[in-house]
Structure formats: C-alpha cells, structure tokens
Amino acid sequence: MYKAIFLLLILYLFAIPCRGQILNEHDLRNNIRLAKKSVADTNQLKKLGEIGFYFFNQAGSNKKKMDTALTYFKNALNLSQQLHKTDGNYSIDKTTTYLGMVYIALKNRDRGKQLYMKAISNFHMKRQVALEARTWYKLGLSAIQYRTGYDSSARNSLALGIASYKNAIKIYHKLNETSTEINVRYSLADAYFLSDHSDSSENECLDIIKNYQFSGRKEIAGAFMLLSTTNRYEGNYNIALPYILKGIEYLKKTNDTLSRESFYGELALVYQELGQTENSIIWYRKTIQLRERVPGYSQTSIFRTVGFVVQGLVKQKKINEALNEILAAEKRHPPESDFIKGTIAEIKGYCYEAQKNFPLAEKNYLDMIRLITPGQDESVFLYIARLDIAKFYVQQKKYKKANLYLDGLAGKRFFASYERDLQFLWYKIDSAKGDYLSSLNHLRNYKATSDSLFSIIKNKQIAEIQIKYETDQKERDIKLLKKDGLLQREKVIRSENMRNITLGGLVLLILFIGLLYNGYRLKQRNNVSLNQLLNEKDRLLRDKEWLIKEIHHRVKNNLQIVMGLLQRQSAYINNNEALEVIKNSENRMHSIALIHQKLYQSESLDLISMPEYIDELISYLKDSYDLGNRIQFEKQIDVIKLDVAQAVPLGLILNEAITNAIKYAYASDETGIVKIALKRMSDGFNYLTIIDHGKGLPAGLDSENIGTLGLNLMKGLSKQLGGKLKIENFNGVIVKVSFKTESAASYSM
C-alpha cells in the first residue's frame, strides 16, 4: 500500500510545486521581517504566500505548523482581494485554492472543497479553461493525499478525488494536452486502486497503454508500473512481473533516466515477494544508488529500501553484512526525524534478532514503536511496525505481547504476503490461548493465501517470463559485446600502426641526425685544410662558425618539431604503452636537442659545459613529470666540458637513468632524493653516478640480464663513450658509468 501512496506523493509534488523560495530558518525569519515592514503591495503578498508554503511543506502531520500556514494564506487572500489581483501565482482565485488545500490537509474537507469550487467556478466563468482543469486536478490530489483511515470519510475523499480527476481529464482532452491528460489518468488509476477498485485501475492503465504506447511519451511507463503494483498487491506475481519488466523496457526506449529508481524498486519488490532474494537485493541496491544521487531525496524511501536489502541479507544468513548495511546508510544519511530514527531501529531489530541478541532486538523494536507511532495513526508504516514486533514476540513465544500489537489490524489493507503472515500469527496466538476453532480458521486462511500466491501454474508462468526476459537480455548483451570487440580491435590496430609509425620516424630521425653529424665532422676536417690558406683565414673562420651554429640551431628546431608532432599524436592514442613510448622518446630527443642548443648559444662550437647541461636537463624532467618538491636532486658536478661526440651519449644515459629513478624509485605519494655526480679523477677517467634510495630492483632480478629498451640503450651508449656501465641494487639503485675524455683539452677542473 505504501508504494501506491509514494507514487501519489510524487504526482502531488509534480502538480503542486513549492511556490516559495525559503530554504532555511534564516530565509524564513528574513521573509517574516520583510512581510511585517512591507507596505500593502504585491511584494508583501508574495512574501506572505512564500511563508505559507514554507510552513505547509514543513508541516507533515504537525497541526501547529499547518495552522500557521493557514493564517498566512488567509492574510495573503485578504491582501490579494484588497489589491484586486486577478493574475499571477497569488491572484485571488489561485490563493483561494491554496487556502482550500490547507483546509483539506487540516481534515476540514467540506470547507476546502468549497474554496476549490469557488475558484473553479470563477475560472470557468472567465473561460480560463486550463486553470479550471488544473484546479480540478489539484482538488483531486488534495482530497486523496489527506484522507485518513478506511471509514466513510476516507471513502468520500477518494470519491471526491476520482470525480475531480474525471473533470480534469475531460478538459485536458478537449485542450489536446496529451501529456497532462496521461498524468491525470494515471492519478485516476491510482485513486481507483486506493479505493479497492482494482479492476477499474487496471482498465484505466490498459487504456492508457492501448492509446498512447506508440506515442513515445515517457508518461506511459507509469501505467506499466501501476499495473505491476496492483497485481503485486493482490498476490498476482505472475502478472506483476511482466508488467514491470515491460515498464523498464519502455524507459530504455524513451531514454527516461529520471524515473528509473521507482521502477527498479518495484521490480525488486516483485522479486522479493517471489522469494528470489538475490535478484531483489541486486535491484534494491540499484534503487538506493540512484536515490542517493538526488539531493534531498526522501529519507523515508531510502531507508525503507535499505530495510528490504537488510531483510534479504538476513534471509541469506549474511547477518554481519546486513548490520553493516544499515550502519553505513545511517552514517551516510543522519536521520532527520523521529520517524526515520524509528525506521532505523526497526531495521537494526531485524539484524539483532537474526544474531539471537534478543534483548537488544526487543529494545530496538520498542524504540521503533515509540518513534514511529506519533503522527502515524492509520499509517501503513505503523501497521508494518506492529506486524514486525508481533512476529518477534511470537518467535519468543510471548503471545500476549504479540496479541497486544496485532489488536486492531483486522480489516486493514495489506499486501497479500503481509495478509498471509498476519493469518499465521493469529493462528499461533489463538493456538497458545486454546481457542482452537479460531486458530483453525486462521490456519485455513493462511494456507489458502499461500496456495493462491504460489500455485503451480503461477510458478510456471513466472519461470517462463524470467527465461524469456533473461534470454532477450543475453542476446542484447552478446550483440553489445560483439560491437565492443570490433571497436576494441580497431583501436588496437590503430594503436599498433601508430606505434610502428612512431618507431619508423625515430629511426629516420636518428639517421638524419647521424648524417648531419657526419656532415659536421666532415666540415670540421675540411676547415683544417682551409685554414692553411692564410689569405682566406678570417673569412673562412667566420663562415665556419656561422654554419656550425646554424646546423645546431636547425637540428634543435627539427627535434622540437618532431617532439611537437609526438605530443599532438599522443592526444589521439588511448594505449598507455604507446603513450609511455612516445613520452620516453620525447625526453630522449630533448636531451639531444639541449646539447645542440648549448652549442649554438655558447662561444665554443664543440664543447658542452656539463654542469649547465645537467642543470637544464634535470629542470626539464622535473617539469615533464610534474614533480614539484616531491623528489629533490643533489648534484656534485665538476667543471667538465665534453665534445658533442661524448656529450650526446652521456646526455642520453643521464636522461634514461634519471627518468627511471623518477618513475620507479618512489611511489606517487612518496618523497625522495636522487643524487647525481660527475667527477674527473686523477687517473684520467670521468665517473658518472646516479643514486636513488627507493625500492630498488625486484628481488631476484639480475641487472645484467634486464632486457628493457632503456637499459639496452644505456649499455650501447656506454660502449659509444668507450666506457663501462654498472648497475647496483643496494638500498635503492646505483647507476655507474666510467669513461675517458677523448682529448685532454676538452675538460677543465
């Protein structure tokens, strides 16, 4: 029953949006202050109306707040009449409907209806047909929303609501406002269901589906869900299941993502009633995830759904998981009212009872009754709470206490499964009292209800429906997987092609650099012979200097162009391995480009100052990997100058070793130090060491047999230097390179 009430509440909120902009107590006090000070104008009228709506929306079952709302709406109506306001949200007629809404909420249905009818008559007389229809709709919503119990007054409220909906439907049909007409017809079907006219409710929903299911309107899905709810309520799960599955399929077709949580919740309820606990838990959790994404979503709906998950877990004997489920939900959503605290106590009671911690379970069940009871007279939530505590006491064989809470539930409207449980509890209680005739009647009712819920034919139909649905789902999943597989294969092929192109480009680039370098060396040798021509000495020297600088400049520019191309290409690659290869290639080319930059910027055309070069290389790598202050670099660099033949391989070795230390020595959230030293020793050798104190090489890994590109590159470059490479794994990684300078004139101490 509470599901239908919840659906009606959604419609009510849709039809009567909050007019006010008061969000908190501060806004309320500010509006009250302004309303008192304002002159009698439309601004004061607006403030009075906003305050009235604030108290109305906050009231719930709080009569004092509802009376306050009534006072402000009365003042608003008086001011609207003084101002002769004929249009806008607070016109005389609209404010009259707001006042009627409050009277109905205060159980004065006759006075509320009188005010609504007065506004309807005025709208009709003024031929404001759309407003007339909307007011009929609001009257119907108010009459049904604020009925209580199942007495004649409640039946009269339902009858008033149904009649009002029908009047609204006639007008909307004439106006050809199809979407609104469907919404009102859906409300009418819900009202039929609440008034025990299930056949009329089903016929209304079926008529909506028949006339509009091919229109593509999202509102049609609601008819499928109400059909499911109606049949689930009556215990016809073999009919409820296909309807809710069709509703979910319709949501997918219309791309309606806003309503998914209600439909998922209904499907979970059907699976729960069918005893398919695992399926119900899956769909309940999907429902909770969607509801928690909506700011300010009803805590009642969230915690009731959490309660169903907990009941399912308890049924599966996952008691600790069930308790953690409610504790986590309580932490995410601190309870906003005593009613929510009572609901949480009820759910915890399930867990403690399953743990056989009966004193704590009883305490929580009693807290549930104490906190839920105020303001919940004739509420289905109170009925279920009383049923839960009665079940607990029957299990404890405390039949008198159980009977105390079951007293008064006879004749109340329940789901078929709840009615079955109720009959079983009465059977147990009457048996304990010795009233065997009454006990036998309740046992017969229990058996009859159970048999009607799960007959052989129904079970067969349900199984067939599930098989068909699951088959359709699997076929769709297979198609999606095939499509995803083809897309993934295309991505892999593109990635491999791009990698091959990149490697080919690198080979061509290296050949190009080699040719340029050979040309440079040839030019140097030619210059030696040309220098013998004393008459052209000065001119040839100037030409040579300019040409060499230009070569270095162009080499550096060409390298930067290739680096830029690689960076742009990276934006189109999703393969992490290819991206890593490109980034490493960029760093290597930068280390070479930096050498050529130093050559054309310096006075010397063939010697590189290693302290300056290493400083700039480290600075680039820090920026490239966005290190900030996470990794510190300690340098001990002698004033050594190397020619380009040795500077290039040494620069590449430095790039590889430092890059490896940045990437692998320390975790991404860890700080560390990398030490770099380049020393000129008395034996004529230069010694380069790069040390980190990170996690080192993996245990059992032989550094001599590592086959990575970076290590092979460092080995080859060390040979090109005419030196030796050694890697040690001691409190981190130590990279050592020893080599001899090609000429004694190429360094200084």
PyMOL commands that set and color helices and strands:
alter all, ss='L'
color gray80, all
select helices_A, chain A and resi 2-15+25-37+42-59+63-82+92-105+109-125+129-145+152-175+178-194+198-212+220-234+237-254+260-273+277-292+299-315+319-332+338-354+358-372+380-395+399-406+416-433+436-453+456-530+534-570+576-601+610-624+644-665+703-705+709-721+744-746
alter helices_A, ss='H'
color red, helices_A
select strands_A, chain A and resi 607-609+631-637+641-643+672-680+685-692+724-729+733-740
alter strands_A, ss='S'
color yellow, strands_A
deselect
rebuild
show_as cartoon
